[in-house]
């Protein structure tokens, strides 16, 4: 990690872990839409390439 003047290494690690956790939770909430998205893309490709 790059050292920035006035920043604590422990605080930056905690902030990084919190950010990674938020991204993980958002991905977890987005999982139910994956089958719908796959069906949508499949239908679009079937229409585009008959």
C-alpha distance matrix in Angstrom:
0.0 3.7 6.3 9.2 12.6 14.2 11.4 11.4 8.6 11.4 12.4 9.3 9.5 13.2 13.0 11.0 13.6 16.4 15.6 15.6 18.8 20.4 19.9 21.4 24.3 25.0 25.2 27.4 29.7 29.9 31.1 34.8 35.0 34.0 37.6 39.0 36.7 37.7 41.3 40.9 39.4 42.0 44.8 43.6 43.4 46.9 48.2 46.7 47.8 51.2
3.7 0.0 3.8 6.3 9.8 12.1 10.1 11.2 9.5 12.9 13.4 10.4 11.8 15.2 14.4 13.1 16.3 18.4 17.4 18.1 21.3 22.4 22.0 23.9 26.6 27.0 27.4 29.9 31.9 32.0 33.5 37.1 37.1 36.2 39.9 41.0 38.5 39.7 43.3 42.6 41.0 43.8 46.5 45.0 44.9 48.5 49.6 47.9 49.2 52.6
6.3 3.8 0.0 3.8 6.5 8.8 7.3 8.6 7.8 11.6 12.1 9.9 12.0 15.1 14.6 14.2 17.3 19.2 18.7 19.8 22.7 23.8 23.9 25.9 28.3 28.8 29.7 32.0 33.8 34.2 35.9 39.4 39.5 38.9 42.6 43.6 41.3 42.6 46.2 45.5 44.0 46.9 49.5 48.0 48.1 51.7 52.7 51.1 52.5 56.0
9.2 6.3 3.8 0.0 3.8 6.3 5.7 8.5 9.2 12.7 12.1 10.2 13.2 15.6 14.5 14.7 18.1 19.3 18.6 20.4 23.2 23.7 24.0 26.4 28.5 28.8 30.0 32.4 33.8 34.2 36.3 39.6 39.5 39.3 43.1 43.8 41.4 43.0 46.5 45.5 44.2 47.3 49.6 48.0 48.4 52.0 52.8 51.1 52.8 56.3
12.6 9.8 6.5 3.8 0.0 3.8 5.6 8.6 10.6 13.8 13.1 12.2 15.4 17.4 16.5 17.5 20.7 21.6 21.2 23.4 25.8 26.2 26.9 29.4 31.2 31.6 33.0 35.3 36.6 37.2 39.4 42.6 42.6 42.5 46.3 46.9 44.7 46.4 49.8 48.8 47.6 50.8 53.0 51.4 51.8 55.4 56.2 54.5 56.3 59.7
14.2 12.1 8.8 6.3 3.8 0.0 3.8 6.7 9.7 12.2 11.0 11.1 14.5 15.8 15.1 16.8 19.7 20.1 20.3 22.7 24.7 25.1 26.3 28.7 30.1 30.7 32.5 34.5 35.6 36.6 38.9 42.0 42.1 42.4 46.2 46.7 44.7 46.6 49.9 48.9 48.1 51.2 53.4 51.9 52.6 56.1 56.8 55.4 57.3 60.6
11.4 10.1 7.3 5.7 5.6 3.8 0.0 3.8 6.4 8.8 7.5 7.3 10.7 12.1 11.5 13.1 15.9 16.6 16.8 19.1 21.1 21.7 22.9 25.1 26.6 27.4 29.1 31.0 32.3 33.3 35.4 38.6 38.9 39.0 42.8 43.5 41.6 43.4 46.7 45.9 45.1 48.2 50.4 49.1 49.7 53.2 54.0 52.8 54.5 57.8
11.4 11.2 8.6 8.5 8.6 6.7 3.8 0.0 3.8 5.5 5.3 6.3 8.8 10.1 10.7 12.3 14.4 15.5 16.5 18.4 20.1 21.2 22.7 24.4 25.9 27.2 28.8 30.3 31.8 33.1 35.0 38.2 38.9 38.9 42.7 43.6 41.9 43.6 46.9 46.4 45.7 48.6 50.9 49.9 50.5 53.8 54.9 53.8 55.4 58.6
8.6 9.5 7.8 9.2 10.6 9.7 6.4 3.8 0.0 3.8 5.5 5.2 6.2 8.7 9.9 10.5 12.4 14.3 15.3 16.4 18.3 20.0 21.1 22.4 24.4 25.8 27.0 28.5 30.4 31.6 33.1 36.5 37.3 37.0 40.7 41.9 40.1 41.6 45.0 44.8 43.8 46.6 49.1 48.2 48.6 51.9 53.1 52.0 53.4 56.6
11.4 12.9 11.6 12.7 13.8 12.2 8.8 5.5 3.8 0.0 3.8 5.4 5.1 6.3 8.6 9.8 10.7 12.4 14.2 15.4 16.5 18.5 20.1 21.0 22.6 24.5 25.8 26.9 28.8 30.4 31.8 35.0 36.1 36.1 39.6 41.0 39.5 41.0 44.4 44.3 43.6 46.3 48.8 48.1 48.6 51.8 53.1 52.3 53.7 56.7
12.4 13.4 12.1 12.1 13.1 11.0 7.5 5.3 5.5 3.8 0.0 3.8 5.4 5.1 6.1 8.5 9.9 10.5 12.2 14.2 15.2 16.5 18.4 19.8 21.0 22.6 24.4 25.6 27.1 28.7 30.5 33.6 34.5 34.7 38.4 39.4 37.9 39.7 43.0 42.6 42.1 45.0 47.3 46.5 47.3 50.4 51.6 50.8 52.4 55.5
9.3 10.4 9.9 10.2 12.2 11.1 7.3 6.3 5.2 5.4 3.8 0.0 3.8 5.5 5.0 6.0 8.6 9.8 10.4 12.2 14.1 15.3 16.4 18.2 19.9 21.1 22.5 24.2 25.8 26.9 28.7 32.0 32.6 32.6 36.3 37.4 35.6 37.3 40.7 40.2 39.5 42.4 44.7 43.8 44.4 47.7 48.8 47.8 49.4 52.6
9.5 11.8 12.0 13.2 15.4 14.5 10.7 8.8 6.2 5.1 5.4 3.8 0.0 3.8 5.4 5.0 6.2 8.6 9.8 10.5 12.2 14.2 15.3 16.3 18.3 20.0 21.0 22.3 24.4 25.7 27.1 30.4 31.4 31.2 34.8 36.1 34.6 36.0 39.4 39.3 38.5 41.2 43.7 43.1 43.5 46.7 48.1 47.2 48.6 51.6
13.2 15.2 15.1 15.6 17.4 15.8 12.1 10.1 8.7 6.3 5.1 5.5 3.8 0.0 3.8 5.4 5.2 6.1 8.6 9.9 10.5 12.3 14.3 15.2 16.4 18.4 20.0 20.9 22.6 24.4 25.9 29.0 30.2 30.4 33.9 35.1 33.9 35.6 38.8 38.7 38.3 41.0 43.4 42.9 43.6 46.6 48.0 47.4 48.9 51.8
13.0 14.4 14.6 14.5 16.5 15.1 11.5 10.7 9.9 8.6 6.1 5.0 5.4 3.8 0.0 3.8 5.5 5.1 6.1 8.6 9.8 10.6 12.3 14.1 15.3 16.6 18.4 19.8 21.2 22.6 24.6 27.7 28.4 28.8 32.5 33.3 31.9 33.8 37.0 36.6 36.2 39.1 41.3 40.6 41.4 44.6 45.7 45.0 46.7 49.7
11.0 13.1 14.2 14.7 17.5 16.8 13.1 12.3 10.5 9.8 8.5 6.0 5.0 5.4 3.8 0.0 3.8 5.4 5.1 6.1 8.5 9.9 10.6 12.2 14.3 15.4 16.6 18.3 20.1 21.1 22.8 26.1 26.8 26.7 30.4 31.5 29.8 31.4 34.8 34.5 33.9 36.6 39.1 38.3 38.9 42.1 43.4 42.5 44.1 47.1
13.6 16.3 17.3 18.1 20.7 19.7 15.9 14.4 12.4 10.7 9.9 8.6 6.2 5.2 5.5 3.8 0.0 3.8 5.5 5.1 6.1 8.7 9.9 10.4 12.2 14.3 15.3 16.3 18.4 19.9 21.1 24.4 25.6 25.5 29.0 30.4 29.2 30.7 33.9 34.0 33.6 36.1 38.6 38.2 38.8 41.8 43.3 42.7 44.2 47.0
16.4 18.4 19.2 19.3 21.6 20.1 16.6 15.5 14.3 12.4 10.5 9.8 8.6 6.1 5.1 5.4 3.8 0.0 3.8 5.4 5.0 6.2 8.7 9.7 10.5 12.4 14.2 15.1 16.6 18.4 20.2 23.1 24.2 24.7 28.3 29.3 28.2 30.1 33.1 33.0 33.0 35.7 37.8 37.5 38.5 41.4 42.6 42.2 44.0 46.7
15.6 17.4 18.7 18.6 21.2 20.3 16.8 16.5 15.3 14.2 12.2 10.4 9.8 8.6 6.1 5.1 5.5 3.8 0.0 3.8 5.4 5.1 6.3 8.6 9.9 10.7 12.4 14.2 15.5 16.6 18.7 21.8 22.4 22.7 26.4 27.2 25.8 27.7 30.9 30.5 30.2 33.1 35.2 34.6 35.5 38.6 39.7 39.2 40.9 43.8
15.6 18.1 19.8 20.4 23.4 22.7 19.1 18.4 16.4 15.4 14.2 12.2 10.5 9.9 8.6 6.1 5.1 5.4 3.8 0.0 3.8 5.5 5.1 6.1 8.7 9.9 10.6 12.2 14.4 15.3 16.7 20.1 20.9 20.7 24.4 25.6 24.2 25.7 29.0 29.0 28.5 31.1 33.6 33.2 33.8 36.8 38.2 37.7 39.2 42.0
18.8 21.3 22.7 23.2 25.8 24.7 21.1 20.1 18.3 16.5 15.2 14.1 12.2 10.5 9.8 8.5 6.1 5.0 5.4 3.8 0.0 3.8 5.4 5.0 6.2 8.6 9.8 10.4 12.4 14.2 15.5 18.6 19.9 20.2 23.6 24.9 24.0 25.7 28.7 29.0 29.0 31.4 33.7 33.6 34.6 37.3 38.7 38.6 40.1 42.7
20.4 22.4 23.8 23.7 26.2 25.1 21.7 21.2 20.0 18.5 16.5 15.3 14.2 12.3 10.6 9.9 8.7 6.2 5.1 5.5 3.8 0.0 3.8 5.4 5.1 6.2 8.6 9.8 10.7 12.3 14.5 17.3 18.2 19.0 22.5 23.3 22.3 24.5 27.3 27.1 27.4 30.1 32.1 31.8 33.1 35.8 37.0 36.9 38.7 41.2
19.9 22.0 23.9 24.0 26.9 26.3 22.9 22.7 21.1 20.1 18.4 16.4 15.3 14.3 12.3 10.6 9.9 8.7 6.3 5.1 5.4 3.8 0.0 3.8 5.5 5.1 6.2 8.6 10.0 10.5 12.5 15.7 16.2 16.4 20.1 21.0 19.6 21.6 24.7 24.4 24.3 27.0 29.2 28.8 29.8 32.7 33.9 33.6 35.4 38.0
21.4 23.9 25.9 26.4 29.4 28.7 25.1 24.4 22.4 21.0 19.8 18.2 16.3 15.2 14.1 12.2 10.4 9.7 8.6 6.1 5.0 5.4 3.8 0.0 3.8 5.5 5.1 6.1 8.7 9.8 10.8 14.1 15.4 15.3 18.7 20.2 19.3 20.8 23.8 24.2 24.2 26.5 28.9 28.9 29.8 32.4 34.0 33.9 35.4 37.9
24.3 26.6 28.3 28.5 31.2 30.1 26.6 25.9 24.4 22.6 21.0 19.9 18.3 16.4 15.3 14.3 12.2 10.5 9.9 8.7 6.2 5.1 5.5 3.8 0.0 3.8 5.4 4.9 6.3 8.6 10.1 12.7 14.3 15.1 18.4 19.5 19.1 21.0 23.7 24.0 24.5 26.9 28.9 29.2 30.4 32.9 34.2 34.5 36.2 38.4
25.0 27.0 28.8 28.8 31.6 30.7 27.4 27.2 25.8 24.5 22.6 21.1 20.0 18.4 16.6 15.4 14.3 12.4 10.7 9.9 8.6 6.2 5.1 5.5 3.8 0.0 3.8 5.4 5.1 6.2 8.9 11.4 12.0 13.2 16.7 17.2 16.4 18.8 21.4 21.2 21.8 24.4 26.2 26.2 27.7 30.2 31.3 31.5 33.4 35.7
25.2 27.4 29.7 30.0 33.0 32.5 29.1 28.8 27.0 25.8 24.4 22.5 21.0 20.0 18.4 16.6 15.3 14.2 12.4 10.6 9.8 8.6 6.2 5.1 5.4 3.8 0.0 3.8 5.4 4.9 6.4 9.7 10.4 10.5 14.1 15.2 14.2 16.0 19.0 19.2 19.4 21.8 24.0 24.1 25.2 27.7 29.2 29.3 30.9 33.2
27.4 29.9 32.0 32.4 35.3 34.5 31.0 30.3 28.5 26.9 25.6 24.2 22.3 20.9 19.8 18.3 16.3 15.1 14.2 12.2 10.4 9.8 8.6 6.1 4.9 5.4 3.8 0.0 3.8 5.4 5.4 8.3 10.3 10.8 13.8 15.3 15.2 16.8 19.4 20.2 20.8 22.8 24.9 25.6 26.7 28.9 30.5 31.0 32.5 34.5
29.7 31.9 33.8 33.8 36.6 35.6 32.3 31.8 30.4 28.8 27.1 25.8 24.4 22.6 21.2 20.1 18.4 16.6 15.5 14.4 12.4 10.7 10.0 8.7 6.3 5.1 5.4 3.8 0.0 3.8 5.6 7.0 8.7 10.5 13.3 13.9 14.2 16.5 18.6 18.9 20.2 22.4 23.9 24.6 26.2 28.3 29.5 30.3 32.1 33.9
29.9 32.0 34.2 34.2 37.2 36.6 33.3 33.1 31.6 30.4 28.7 26.9 25.7 24.4 22.6 21.1 19.9 18.4 16.6 15.3 14.2 12.3 10.5 9.8 8.6 6.2 4.9 5.4 3.8 0.0 3.8 5.7 5.9 7.3 10.6 11.0 10.7 13.1 15.4 15.5 16.5 18.9 20.5 21.0 22.6 24.7 25.9 26.6 28.4 30.4
31.1 33.5 35.9 36.3 39.4 38.9 35.4 35.0 33.1 31.8 30.5 28.7 27.1 25.9 24.6 22.8 21.1 20.2 18.7 16.7 15.5 14.5 12.5 10.8 10.1 8.9 6.4 5.4 5.6 3.8 0.0 3.8 5.5 5.5 8.3 10.0 10.2 11.6 14.0 15.0 15.9 17.6 19.6 20.6 21.8 23.7 25.4 26.2 27.6 29.4
34.8 37.1 39.4 39.6 42.6 42.0 38.6 38.2 36.5 35.0 33.6 32.0 30.4 29.0 27.7 26.1 24.4 23.1 21.8 20.1 18.6 17.3 15.7 14.1 12.7 11.4 9.7 8.3 7.0 5.7 3.8 0.0 3.8 5.6 6.9 7.9 9.5 11.2 12.5 13.8 15.5 16.9 18.3 19.8 21.4 22.8 24.3 25.7 27.1 28.5
35.0 37.1 39.5 39.5 42.6 42.1 38.9 38.9 37.3 36.1 34.5 32.6 31.4 30.2 28.4 26.8 25.6 24.2 22.4 20.9 19.9 18.2 16.2 15.4 14.3 12.0 10.4 10.3 8.7 5.9 5.5 3.8 0.0 3.8 5.7 5.3 6.1 8.7 10.1 10.5 12.3 14.2 15.4 16.4 18.3 20.0 21.2 22.4 24.1 25.7
34.0 36.2 38.9 39.3 42.5 42.4 39.0 38.9 37.0 36.1 34.7 32.6 31.2 30.4 28.8 26.7 25.5 24.7 22.7 20.7 20.2 19.0 16.4 15.3 15.1 13.2 10.5 10.8 10.5 7.3 5.5 5.6 3.8 0.0 3.8 5.4 5.0 6.1 8.6 9.8 10.5 12.1 14.2 15.2 16.4 18.2 19.9 20.8 22.1 23.9
37.6 39.9 42.6 43.1 46.3 46.2 42.8 42.7 40.7 39.6 38.4 36.3 34.8 33.9 32.5 30.4 29.0 28.3 26.4 24.4 23.6 22.5 20.1 18.7 18.4 16.7 14.1 13.8 13.3 10.6 8.3 6.9 5.7 3.8 0.0 3.8 5.4 5.0 6.2 8.5 9.9 10.4 12.2 14.2 15.3 16.3 18.3 19.8 20.8 22.0
39.0 41.0 43.6 43.8 46.9 46.7 43.5 43.6 41.9 41.0 39.4 37.4 36.1 35.1 33.3 31.5 30.4 29.3 27.2 25.6 24.9 23.3 21.0 20.2 19.5 17.2 15.2 15.3 13.9 11.0 10.0 7.9 5.3 5.4 3.8 0.0 3.8 5.5 5.1 6.1 8.7 9.8 10.5 12.3 14.2 15.2 16.5 18.2 19.8 20.9
36.7 38.5 41.3 41.4 44.7 44.7 41.6 41.9 40.1 39.5 37.9 35.6 34.6 33.9 31.9 29.8 29.2 28.2 25.8 24.2 24.0 22.3 19.6 19.3 19.1 16.4 14.2 15.2 14.2 10.7 10.2 9.5 6.1 5.0 5.4 3.8 0.0 3.8 5.4 5.0 6.2 8.5 9.8 10.5 12.2 14.1 15.3 16.3 18.1 19.8
37.7 39.7 42.6 43.0 46.4 46.6 43.4 43.6 41.6 41.0 39.7 37.3 36.0 35.6 33.8 31.4 30.7 30.1 27.7 25.7 25.7 24.5 21.6 20.8 21.0 18.8 16.0 16.8 16.5 13.1 11.6 11.2 8.7 6.1 5.0 5.5 3.8 0.0 3.8 5.4 5.2 6.0 8.5 9.9 10.5 12.1 14.2 15.2 16.2 17.8
41.3 43.3 46.2 46.5 49.8 49.9 46.7 46.9 45.0 44.4 43.0 40.7 39.4 38.8 37.0 34.8 33.9 33.1 30.9 29.0 28.7 27.3 24.7 23.8 23.7 21.4 19.0 19.4 18.6 15.4 14.0 12.5 10.1 8.6 6.2 5.1 5.4 3.8 0.0 3.8 5.5 5.0 6.1 8.5 9.8 10.4 12.2 14.1 15.2 16.1
40.9 42.6 45.5 45.5 48.8 48.9 45.9 46.4 44.8 44.3 42.6 40.2 39.3 38.7 36.6 34.5 34.0 33.0 30.5 29.0 29.0 27.1 24.4 24.2 24.0 21.2 19.2 20.2 18.9 15.5 15.0 13.8 10.5 9.8 8.5 6.1 5.0 5.4 3.8 0.0 3.8 5.4 5.2 6.2 8.6 9.9 10.7 12.2 14.2 15.5
39.4 41.0 44.0 44.2 47.6 48.1 45.1 45.7 43.8 43.6 42.1 39.5 38.5 38.3 36.2 33.9 33.6 33.0 30.2 28.5 29.0 27.4 24.3 24.2 24.5 21.8 19.4 20.8 20.2 16.5 15.9 15.5 12.3 10.5 9.9 8.7 6.2 5.2 5.5 3.8 0.0 3.8 5.5 5.0 6.1 8.5 9.8 10.3 12.0 14.0
42.0 43.8 46.9 47.3 50.8 51.2 48.2 48.6 46.6 46.3 45.0 42.4 41.2 41.0 39.1 36.6 36.1 35.7 33.1 31.1 31.4 30.1 27.0 26.5 26.9 24.4 21.8 22.8 22.4 18.9 17.6 16.9 14.2 12.1 10.4 9.8 8.5 6.0 5.0 5.4 3.8 0.0 3.8 5.4 5.1 6.1 8.6 9.8 10.4 11.8
44.8 46.5 49.5 49.6 53.0 53.4 50.4 50.9 49.1 48.8 47.3 44.7 43.7 43.4 41.3 39.1 38.6 37.8 35.2 33.6 33.7 32.1 29.2 28.9 28.9 26.2 24.0 24.9 23.9 20.5 19.6 18.3 15.4 14.2 12.2 10.5 9.8 8.5 6.1 5.2 5.5 3.8 0.0 3.8 5.4 5.0 6.2 8.5 9.9 10.5
43.6 45.0 48.0 48.0 51.4 51.9 49.1 49.9 48.2 48.1 46.5 43.8 43.1 42.9 40.6 38.3 38.2 37.5 34.6 33.2 33.6 31.8 28.8 28.9 29.2 26.2 24.1 25.6 24.6 21.0 20.6 19.8 16.4 15.2 14.2 12.3 10.5 9.9 8.5 6.2 5.0 5.4 3.8 0.0 3.8 5.5 5.2 6.1 8.6 10.2
43.4 44.9 48.1 48.4 51.8 52.6 49.7 50.5 48.6 48.6 47.3 44.4 43.5 43.6 41.4 38.9 38.8 38.5 35.5 33.8 34.6 33.1 29.8 29.8 30.4 27.7 25.2 26.7 26.2 22.6 21.8 21.4 18.3 16.4 15.3 14.2 12.2 10.5 9.8 8.6 6.1 5.1 5.4 3.8 0.0 3.8 5.4 4.9 5.9 8.2
46.9 48.5 51.7 52.0 55.4 56.1 53.2 53.8 51.9 51.8 50.4 47.7 46.7 46.6 44.6 42.1 41.8 41.4 38.6 36.8 37.3 35.8 32.7 32.4 32.9 30.2 27.7 28.9 28.3 24.7 23.7 22.8 20.0 18.2 16.3 15.2 14.1 12.1 10.4 9.9 8.5 6.1 5.0 5.5 3.8 0.0 3.8 5.5 5.3 5.7
48.2 49.6 52.7 52.8 56.2 56.8 54.0 54.9 53.1 53.1 51.6 48.8 48.1 48.0 45.7 43.4 43.3 42.6 39.7 38.2 38.7 37.0 33.9 34.0 34.2 31.3 29.2 30.5 29.5 25.9 25.4 24.3 21.2 19.9 18.3 16.5 15.3 14.2 12.2 10.7 9.8 8.6 6.2 5.2 5.4 3.8 0.0 3.8 5.6 5.7
46.7 47.9 51.1 51.1 54.5 55.4 52.8 53.8 52.0 52.3 50.8 47.8 47.2 47.4 45.0 42.5 42.7 42.2 39.2 37.7 38.6 36.9 33.6 33.9 34.5 31.5 29.3 31.0 30.3 26.6 26.2 25.7 22.4 20.8 19.8 18.2 16.3 15.2 14.1 12.2 10.3 9.8 8.5 6.1 4.9 5.5 3.8 0.0 3.8 6.1
47.8 49.2 52.5 52.8 56.3 57.3 54.5 55.4 53.4 53.7 52.4 49.4 48.6 48.9 46.7 44.1 44.2 44.0 40.9 39.2 40.1 38.7 35.4 35.4 36.2 33.4 30.9 32.5 32.1 28.4 27.6 27.1 24.1 22.1 20.8 19.8 18.1 16.2 15.2 14.2 12.0 10.4 9.9 8.6 5.9 5.3 5.6 3.8 0.0 3.8
51.2 52.6 56.0 56.3 59.7 60.6 57.8 58.6 56.6 56.7 55.5 52.6 51.6 51.8 49.7 47.1 47.0 46.7 43.8 42.0 42.7 41.2 38.0 37.9 38.4 35.7 33.2 34.5 33.9 30.4 29.4 28.5 25.7 23.9 22.0 20.9 19.8 17.8 16.1 15.5 14.0 11.8 10.5 10.2 8.2 5.7 5.7 6.1 3.8 0.0
